[in-house]
Amino acid sequence: MEERDLLLLESAITAIEEASSAVAREVERDRLTETALSRLSTVEAELRRSRLTLEKIVQEQAG
């Protein structure tokens, strides 16, 4: 894998981390319905899984 590809994956990881932070901030505001909180929890879990998968790919390719 080329260095450019690794940089793109690292950028994607950063974007996922920013999205996860935004989700966490919305949850902390405590203005959402239970349904919205449930959906955001699902989104947060999917973002976390995606980040972990991308990090694993980067580690495998870099190492």
DAVENPE-V653874 format. One record per residue. N is the residue number from 1. PSI is psi in radians with two decimals (NA if undefined). Layout:
# DAVENPE-V653874
n->{N N}
psi->{PSI PSI}
This chain:
# DAVENPE-V653874
n->{1 2 3 4 5 6 7 8 9 10 11 12 13 14 15 16 17 18 19 20 21 22 23 24 25 26 27 28 29 30 31 32 33 34 35 36 37 38 39 40 41 42 43 44 45 46 47 48 49 50 51 52 53 54 55 56 57 58 59 60 61 62 63}
psi->{2.39 2.75 -0.63 -0.74 -0.72 -0.69 -0.68 -0.71 -0.71 -0.62 -0.69 -0.69 -0.76 -0.75 -0.69 -0.73 -0.70 -0.71 -0.71 -0.69 -0.71 -0.72 -0.81 -0.69 -0.72 -0.71 -0.72 -0.50 -0.39 0.69 0.07 2.70 2.90 -0.66 -0.79 -0.72 -0.71 -0.76 -0.73 -0.62 -0.70 -0.78 -0.77 -0.73 -0.72 -0.70 -0.74 -0.77 -0.73 -0.75 -0.79 -0.70 -0.79 -0.70 -0.68 -0.74 -0.79 -0.77 -0.75 -0.73 -0.58 -0.50 NA}
